[in-house]
Amino acid sequence: FQGEFSLKAQEITYDSAQLLNATLTAKLKDSALSITGLTANLWNGTMQAAATINGAGIPAGSLRLVLNGVALRPAMSYIAGLTTVDGIMSLATDLSASGLNFNNWVGSTAGTISV
């Protein structure tokens, strides 16, 4: 199975998180899924992301996520239940992992996170 699709949505809501003006392009080919051009407004800031998952051979994946100007209180409330923090946050992460099971994925995770 292979294919390509694009998505544009004014709002995507999951629990209390809202992605506004979201766009996404994804492609599935040769046991690999690539997601590019994921952009949205999130927690009063912006989000850009790209990810790949490759199931051929030893499964592997990568994630690039950039958040700019995100309101910290609603973000931390959603992620960790913390409501005592406040401010504006920017974050960039570039991670990759591979392996045949969860422990392999955790053990092989490598990359950078900048806050």
C-alpha positions in Angstrom: 0.0 0.0 0.0 1.3 3.5 -0.8 -0.2 6.9 -1.1 0.0 10.6 -0.3 -2.4 12.9 1.3 -2.7 16.5 2.5 -4.9 17.9 5.2 -5.9 21.5 6.0 -8.2 22.2 9.0 -9.3 25.3 10.8 -9.3 23.4 14.1 -8.3 20.0 15.3 -9.1 19.3 19.0 -7.8 16.5 21.1 -8.9 16.6 24.7 -8.2 20.3 25.6 -5.4 20.8 23.0 -6.4 22.8 19.9 -4.4 22.9 16.7 -5.7 26.0 14.8 -5.1 26.5 11.0 -3.4 23.1 10.7 -1.8 21.8 7.6 -0.2 18.4 7.0 1.3 16.4 4.2 2.0 12.7 4.5 3.4 10.0 2.2 3.4 6.3 2.6 5.8 4.4 0.4 7.9 1.2 0.7 7.1 0.6 4.4 8.0 4.2 5.3 5.6 7.0 6.4 6.9 10.5 6.2 5.0 13.5 7.6 6.2 16.8 6.4 4.8 20.3 6.6 2.9 19.9 9.8 2.2 23.4 10.9 -0.4 24.9 13.3 -1.1 27.5 15.9 -1.0 25.9 19.3 -1.3 27.5 22.8 -1.1 31.0 21.4 2.1 30.2 19.5 3.2 28.2 16.5 4.2 24.6 15.9 6.1 23.1 13.0 6.8 19.3 12.8 8.1 16.6 10.6 8.4 12.9 11.3 9.3 9.6 9.6 8.7 6.0 10.6 10.3 3.3 8.5 9.1 -0.3 9.0 11.6 -1.9 6.6 14.4 -3.9 8.2 14.8 -2.7 11.8 12.1 -0.2 12.5 13.3 3.4 12.8 11.8 6.8 13.4 12.6 10.5 13.6 10.9 13.6 14.9 11.6 17.3 14.4 9.4 19.6 16.4 9.7 23.4 16.8 7.4 25.4 19.1 7.6 29.2 19.1 6.0 31.6 21.4 3.9 29.0 23.2 2.0 30.0 26.3 3.6 27.9 29.1 0.6 27.6 31.5 -1.9 25.9 29.1 0.9 23.8 27.6 2.2 22.5 31.0 -1.3 22.1 32.3 -2.2 19.8 29.3 1.1 17.9 29.3 1.8 17.5 33.0 -1.1 18.9 35.0 1.0 21.8 36.2 -0.8 25.2 36.6 1.8 27.0 38.7 4.1 27.9 35.8 3.6 30.9 33.5 5.4 32.6 30.6 6.2 32.1 27.0 8.3 29.1 25.7 10.1 28.2 22.5 11.5 24.7 22.0 13.3 22.9 19.2 13.8 19.1 19.2 15.3 16.7 16.7 15.2 13.1 17.9 15.6 9.6 16.3 15.3 6.0 17.5 15.2 2.5 16.2 14.8 -1.1 17.4 12.7 -4.2 17.4 10.9 -3.4 20.7 10.1 -0.6 23.1 13.3 -1.0 25.2 15.4 -0.8 22.0 13.6 2.4 21.0 14.2 4.0 24.4 17.8 2.9 24.5 18.6 4.1 21.0 16.9 7.5 21.3 19.4 10.3 20.3 19.2 13.9 19.3 18.9 17.4 20.6 16.4 19.4 22.6 16.7 23.2 23.0 14.5 25.3 25.2 
